[in-house]
Amino acid sequence: MAGALAGGTAIIGLTVLIHTFGLIAITHVMARLVAKFRMHGQRSRVVAMISVVLGLFAVLTVEIWLWAACYWLLGLLPDFATALYFSTVTFSTIGYGDIVPAPNWRMLAALEGINGFLLIGWSTAYLIAAGTRIGPFRAGEHF
């Protein structure tokens, strides 16, 4: 179990770094796209939100694949497709339970669930902030 805790902590650190730099990159791309389409009024707001959502999906996908690679490299799951499926349902906290790691590695999966919960929440907060600052939702207009 100590190996699972140490490995999980390391992967959490990597995913936080990926998320941080991913959000910085999304912000830069969004700013460039908004500046490019600003002359077209409402279009810039739509482009901003599309770029944010697609960027967030890309960042979360990289993080899920990192966890899947860990499961696969450790030999915890039979193939990469199974590891990717397991990682996706664990990271998103769906947790179907149709695939379960060995008892001494369950803590690793639990850490991924907590990691996914926090990073998806962080992504949601970022999406709301982008939607109210640059996107189509202005404070006081819609809510």
C-alpha positions as a Markdown table, in Angstrom:
| # | Residue | x | y | z |
|---|---|---|---|---|
| 1 | Met | 0.0 | 0.0 | 0.0 |
| 2 | Ala | 2.9 | 2.4 | 0.6 |
| 3 | Gly | 3.9 | 2.0 | -3.0 |
| 4 | Ala | 0.4 | 2.9 | -4.1 |
| 5 | Leu | 0.4 | 6.0 | -1.9 |
| 6 | Ala | 3.8 | 7.1 | -3.1 |
| 7 | Gly | 3.0 | 6.5 | -6.7 |
| 8 | Gly | -0.4 | 8.1 | -6.5 |
| 9 | Thr | 1.1 | 11.2 | -4.8 |
| 10 | Ala | 3.7 | 11.5 | -7.6 |
| 11 | Ile | 1.0 | 11.3 | -10.3 |
| 12 | Ile | -1.2 | 13.8 | -8.5 |
| 13 | Gly | 1.7 | 16.2 | -8.5 |
| 14 | Leu | 2.2 | 15.7 | -12.2 |
| 15 | Thr | -1.5 | 16.1 | -13.0 |
| 16 | Val | -1.5 | 19.4 | -11.0 |
| 17 | Leu | 1.4 | 20.6 | -13.0 |
| 18 | Ile | -0.2 | 19.6 | -16.3 |
| 19 | His | -3.4 | 21.3 | -15.2 |
| 20 | Thr | -1.7 | 24.5 | -14.2 |
| 21 | Phe | 0.3 | 24.8 | -17.4 |
| 22 | Gly | -2.7 | 23.6 | -19.4 |
| 23 | Leu | -4.9 | 26.4 | -18.0 |
| 24 | Ile | -2.2 | 29.0 | -18.8 |
| 25 | Ala | -2.0 | 27.7 | -22.4 |
| 26 | Ile | -5.8 | 27.8 | -22.7 |
| 27 | Thr | -5.9 | 31.4 | -21.4 |
| 28 | His | -3.3 | 32.4 | -24.0 |
| 29 | Val | -5.1 | 30.7 | -26.9 |
| 30 | Met | -8.4 | 32.1 | -25.8 |
| 31 | Ala | -7.0 | 35.6 | -25.7 |
| 32 | Arg | -5.5 | 35.3 | -29.2 |
| 33 | Leu | -8.8 | 33.9 | -30.6 |
| 34 | Val | -10.9 | 36.6 | -29.0 |
| 35 | Ala | -8.5 | 39.3 | -30.3 |
| 36 | Lys | -8.7 | 37.9 | -33.8 |
| 37 | Phe | -12.5 | 37.6 | -33.9 |
| 38 | Arg | -13.2 | 40.8 | -31.8 |
| 39 | Met | -14.3 | 42.7 | -34.9 |
| 40 | His | -17.2 | 40.3 | -35.3 |
| 41 | Gly | -19.0 | 41.1 | -32.1 |
| 42 | Gln | -20.7 | 38.1 | -30.5 |
| 43 | Arg | -18.6 | 35.6 | -32.4 |
| 44 | Ser | -15.6 | 36.3 | -30.2 |
| 45 | Arg | -17.6 | 35.2 | -27.1 |
| 46 | Val | -18.6 | 32.0 | -28.8 |
| 47 | Val | -15.1 | 31.3 | -30.0 |
| 48 | Ala | -13.8 | 32.0 | -26.5 |
| 49 | Met | -16.1 | 29.4 | -24.9 |
| 50 | Ile | -15.4 | 26.8 | -27.6 |
| 51 | Ser | -11.7 | 27.2 | -27.1 |
| 52 | Val | -12.0 | 26.9 | -23.3 |
| 53 | Val | -14.2 | 23.8 | -23.4 |
| 54 | Leu | -12.0 | 22.0 | -26.0 |
| 55 | Gly | -8.9 | 23.0 | -24.2 |
| 56 | Leu | -10.2 | 21.7 | -20.9 |
| 57 | Phe | -11.1 | 18.4 | -22.5 |
| 58 | Ala | -7.6 | 18.1 | -23.9 |
| 59 | Val | -6.0 | 18.8 | -20.6 |
| 60 | Leu | -8.2 | 16.4 | -18.7 |
| 61 | Thr | -7.6 | 13.7 | -21.4 |
| 62 | Val | -3.8 | 14.0 | -20.9 |
| 63 | Glu | -4.3 | 13.5 | -17.2 |
| 64 | Ile | -6.5 | 10.5 | -17.6 |
| 65 | Trp | -4.0 | 9.0 | -20.1 |
| 66 | Leu | -1.2 | 9.5 | -17.5 |
| 67 | Trp | -3.1 | 7.5 | -14.9 |
| 68 | Ala | -4.0 | 4.8 | -17.5 |
| 69 | Ala | -0.3 | 4.6 | -18.5 |
| 70 | Cys | 0.6 | 4.1 | -14.8 |
| 71 | Tyr | -1.9 | 1.2 | -14.4 |
| 72 | Trp | -0.7 | -0.4 | -17.6 |
| 73 | Leu | 3.0 | 0.0 | -16.9 |
| 74 | Leu | 2.5 | -1.5 | -13.4 |
| 75 | Gly | 0.8 | -4.4 | -14.9 |
| 76 | Leu | -2.4 | -3.8 | -12.9 |
| 77 | Leu | -4.7 | -4.2 | -15.9 |
| 78 | Pro | -4.4 | -6.6 | -18.9 |
| 79 | Asp | -4.1 | -4.0 | -21.7 |
| 80 | Phe | -3.9 | -0.3 | -22.3 |
| 81 | Ala | -7.5 | -0.1 | -23.6 |
| 82 | Thr | -8.8 | -1.6 | -20.3 |
| 83 | Ala | -6.4 | 0.7 | -18.3 |
| 84 | Leu | -7.8 | 3.8 | -20.2 |
| 85 | Tyr | -11.4 | 2.7 | -19.6 |
| 86 | Phe | -10.7 | 2.1 | -15.9 |
| 87 | Ser | -8.9 | 5.4 | -15.6 |
| 88 | Thr | -11.7 | 7.4 | -17.3 |
| 89 | Val | -14.4 | 6.0 | -15.1 |
| 90 | Thr | -12.3 | 6.4 | -12.0 |
| 91 | Phe | -11.0 | 9.9 | -12.8 |
| 92 | Ser | -14.6 | 11.1 | -13.5 |
| 93 | Thr | -15.8 | 9.4 | -10.3 |
| 94 | Ile | -18.3 | 7.3 | -12.1 |
| 95 | Gly | -16.8 | 4.1 | -10.8 |
| 96 | Tyr | -18.8 | 1.4 | -12.4 |
| 97 | Gly | -17.0 | -1.3 | -10.5 |
| 98 | Asp | -16.8 | -3.7 | -13.4 |
| 99 | Ile | -13.0 | -3.5 | -13.3 |
| 100 | Val | -11.3 | -3.6 | -9.9 |
| 101 | Pro | -7.6 | -3.5 | -9.2 |
| 102 | Ala | -5.9 | -6.0 | -6.8 |
| 103 | Pro | -6.5 | -5.2 | -3.2 |
| 104 | Asn | -3.0 | -3.8 | -2.5 |
| 105 | Trp | -3.5 | -1.3 | -5.4 |
| 106 | Arg | -7.0 | 0.0 | -4.7 |
| 107 | Met | -5.6 | 3.0 | -2.8 |
| 108 | Leu | -4.1 | 4.1 | -6.1 |
| 109 | Ala | -7.5 | 4.1 | -7.8 |
| 110 | Ala | -9.0 | 6.0 | -4.8 |
| 111 | Leu | -6.4 | 8.7 | -5.2 |
| 112 | Glu | -7.2 | 9.0 | -8.9 |
| 113 | Gly | -10.8 | 9.5 | -8.0 |
| 114 | Ile | -10.0 | 12.3 | -5.6 |
| 115 | Asn | -7.6 | 13.8 | -8.1 |
| 116 | Gly | -10.2 | 13.7 | -10.8 |
| 117 | Phe | -12.8 | 15.2 | -8.6 |
| 118 | Leu | -10.6 | 18.1 | -7.7 |
| 119 | Leu | -9.3 | 18.8 | -11.2 |
| 120 | Ile | -12.7 | 18.6 | -12.8 |
| 121 | Gly | -13.9 | 21.0 | -10.1 |
| 122 | Trp | -11.0 | 23.3 | -10.9 |
| 123 | Ser | -11.9 | 23.1 | -14.6 |
| 124 | Thr | -15.5 | 24.0 | -13.8 |
| 125 | Ala | -14.4 | 27.1 | -11.9 |
| 126 | Tyr | -12.1 | 28.1 | -14.7 |
| 127 | Leu | -15.0 | 27.6 | -17.2 |
| 128 | Ile | -17.4 | 29.8 | -15.2 |
| 129 | Ala | -14.7 | 32.5 | -14.8 |
| 130 | Ala | -14.0 | 32.5 | -18.5 |
| 131 | Gly | -17.8 | 32.5 | -19.3 |
| 132 | Thr | -18.4 | 35.6 | -17.1 |
| 133 | Arg | -15.2 | 37.5 | -18.1 |
| 134 | Ile | -14.9 | 36.9 | -21.8 |
| 135 | Gly | -17.6 | 34.5 | -22.9 |
| 136 | Pro | -21.3 | 34.9 | -23.5 |
| 137 | Phe | -22.3 | 35.1 | -19.8 |
| 138 | Arg | -22.0 | 38.5 | -18.1 |
| 139 | Ala | -22.5 | 38.9 | -14.4 |
| 140 | Gly | -26.1 | 40.1 | -13.8 |
| 141 | Glu | -27.3 | 39.5 | -17.4 |
| 142 | His | -28.3 | 35.9 | -17.2 |
| 143 | Phe | -28.6 | 34.9 | -13.5 |
